[in-house]
Amino acid sequence: MIKAFIFDVFGTCVDWRTSVAREVAAVLPQVDALAFADAWRAEYDPAMARVREGNRGYIALDDLHLENLKTVAARFGVVAPDNLNAAWERLDPWSDVTSGLSRLKQKAIIAPCSNGSIALMTRLARYAGLPSDCILGAEIARDYKPKPAVYLAACAALRLDPSEVMMVAAHNGDLHAARATGLKTGFIPRPTEYGPAQTTDLSADADWDVIAHDFNDLADKV
């Protein structure tokens, strides 16, 4: 029996690409906003990798995003205001998310298990209307997914065995890591997360415990 659903946020729950581009266009009208958003996001994993690999101590994603913003702005030949970093707190949810998460919340505990900080996830949840019982993820583990410690820290915080927890994500890599630590897995595709030319994570690449069209379908299937 699943006693908790923990879920990825960026991409799985919210459309970061067009939301960030909207914020970029408002303050940097001289740049290609979608290209800027893509470039900013492209710095995300390399920045976290330096933490995961032990090359620097844990730094909250808010601060990594700000460092990456300065890097990308310099590449585009512009100066971006620091407050543009708050774009990551104003991401629009996919249309099924609020209703689907609300339905899952009637069945079990629900919580984000994101690489975002507690502050970032709190503000984003308020903006996007994401229901949750608590906030889990990178900050309580002091590390970044897909390190096993992040998934295990979420289970430990809830005092649940990993087998009682389902990780839900639109990214197969996230689910492979969660399954390796003993969690159940649920896949929801987001085929336009990276735009119309997306080539990754278009479908499940393993026999995940649940493969659903969206969060409402997931709620039906569990």
Secondary structure, DSSP 4 states (H G I P E B T S, - for coil): ---EEEE--BTTTEEHHHHHHHHHHHH-TTS-HHHHHHHHHHTHHHHHHHHHTTSS----HHHHHHHHHHHHHHHHT----GGGGGGGG--EEPTTHHHHHHHHHTTSEEEEEESS-HHHHHHHHHHHT---S--EEHHHHTS-TTSHHHHHHHHHHTT--GGGEEEEES-HHHHHHHHHTT-EEEE---TTTT-TT--SSSS-SS--SEE-SSHHHHHHH-
